[in-house]
Amino acid sequence: MNHRAILQNIRNFVVDLDGVVYLLHTPIRENVDFLRFARSRGFRIAFLSNNTFLPREGYAAKLNTMGVEAEVEEIFTSAFVTAGYLQREKPGGRVYAIGEEGLKEELRRAGLKLLPRFSPGGADFVVVGLDRRFTFQKMKTGLDFLLKGAQLVGTNPDPTYPTDSGVIPGAGAIIASLERASGQRARIIGKPSPDILLFLLETLRFRREETAIIGDRIDTDVLLGKNCGVLTILVLTGVAKREEVLSSPVQPDIVVHTLQELREFL
């Protein structure tokens, strides 16, 4: 495969975080070095993550601490985009959120009203992200709101989440429990829904034919790129393994073990 020819028109990289830039708190040095190299060559870089642990400035600070130049305006998370979509759909809407502080902070900033565990009058949305303190009580509360008419919204469908100590259950596992209990299918905003990438491309004025998405998952990153007509690069430093690539009906345009393999083609 002629990677140089495939990459010759690329001017922008949309980069996943978990499994690409780092594993929870541990930077993936080869990939970090590539991002610094790409910046030095004039490529524009944005970051697109399904993670909802932190607000955007938290991710910017984390990346800069790891030696990755990043501005808040370059970071798009499923929490940030979900909050924006829901605010446009129902300004000031009432939300019961299952997730961590990053998700809740983005919802508050968008002007949505977060509901406590016990709240009369029902909710407009039950919004679910990855929650490392998820409990049966949270599931029951979410179910109560759903049975009273709330809409189930998932920040992302990832069944697992890669960390520096192994894989843990992801937001998709929590969403599935509420779908099963309520009989309602969640509306997914994050990858692989085209909504999240189209929002980024429009905001940053990235042209599709000049953009490549870099990720570590076929079922989210690569599928999203295929759905939106941008070049797809799968890096094997996170979830996906070579065996999965060989058997997958969705094929990335480029597969690399680390991003350093791309340097000679840019």
Summary of the structure (lengths in Angstrom):
residues: 266
radius of gyration: 18.4
end to end distance: 14.9
largest distance: 60.8
contacts: 937
relative contact order: 0.17
helix: 42%
strand: 21%
